[in-house]
Amino acid sequence: MKTVLSFAISLACSLFATTPFLAQPQVAMNASSSTAGLEKTFHVSKKSVLKLEGKTNINGFTCHCNEAFQPQRLVAERNTDGSLSFKSAALKLRIVSLDCGNKIMNKDLQKALNATEHPHISIELKKVEQDKCNRLSELKDWVKMKALAKISLNGVSKEYWISITAKKCGADQFRFIGTKTLNMTDFGVTPPNAMMGMIKVQDAIAINLDLDVVVE
């Protein structure tokens, strides 16, 4: 589930680095106001890595995201505190695109996540913040960022703050690395079992990403 979230965060973070207006000093304005919406298009390269890692009572497992993401459009507004708020910034990931390297495990995961009734994991960006003294647009070094996002899975929605590090690799190219741990039971999901209950998946799932993103 977190693969979508990480991807969406990386797209949002790119807005800080590629929109000249957002890199300018803050101007005086009413505390409740924000700038006009800004739009950007993002492409995630094929060399990017998105994976979900978990453990069972016997060993660990890794599920890779095989989703072929199309270019995405996001609309953002800059707030008076320098953060970004988003409109129309929702992404969907097909649960069947998660490959754990084992057909039985894939089916068990799809069943546990209730993919028949809720086939997608939806992520909606709400807000993104970065270090005011270490902006991605100004340095070619790693920068810390965080994003508030709403994840919807199995008919349940939760909001999380996600930490991520980013680096500007070229004029329009960026790299984003991060990890986050979620509990499946927070979304009403019972961790799947295999071999008639002999193999039990732990509740906590760690999501890891290493994304290469091109911005237009």
Protein Blocks (a to p, Z undefined) as FASTA:
>chain_A
ZZmmmmmmmmmmmmmmmmmklmpccddddfkbccddddddddddfkbccddddddfkbcc
ddddfbdcddddddddddfkopacdehiaccddfklpcghiaklmmmmmmmnommmmmbc
cdddfbdcddfklcfklpccdddddddddddeehiacddddddddddfbfkbccdddddd
ddfklnopacddeehhlaccdfbdcdddddddddZZ
